[in-house]
């Protein structure tokens, strides 16, 4: 098997990128030819993405940009094409499926809670951090969007909404988000989930109505959380408890595991 750009012949164990384009079928490239923006392979693959609405990689080696998992030669990848990001922005298929809303059932121990990895697109100017689009499968409707700062070791919580769903992303610093399921009719009744959000886990946490939730600041001097809600703020539809309320089986102190 050879690279379709430089005609390099692959050894059986050598890293390669084998893609299935939606229009042009199966093609094989070496990583060098698709990693350098100055090379023809980069531009060609970028063109495939632009015209074919995505290129699915079935063999590659590298790390998923969402979860950091090292993916082997036989593991499926996905390339999310973008003129800024380039075709070397690879994702493992579990993360890609979650982003597309195809695989949310197994990402959480709480029914209805979604943890959706988001893209970070760095270049020499800075970094774009995706959060939420109206075309996302997990987008419901727009009520309001706001930012909340939290100082290190401070807990904001607990709160539970009757009607509104909330989507959380930490865009600066680091937080620990905790969600508790008090719904007696839920198959995950009584479950508690911790999610750590920050630069090494840029994800969107979508919390449906009826779940207790809160977050704790973990970074100096403070962290910034962007919150998208399906309803404008209404004090009548939200309940609140103190962070140490014993009705929720969780302790916010640091645990050494």
Order of alpha helices (4+ residues) and beta strands (2+ residues): beta-beta-alpha-alpha-beta-beta-beta-beta-beta-alpha-beta-beta-beta-beta-beta-beta-beta-beta-beta-beta-beta-beta
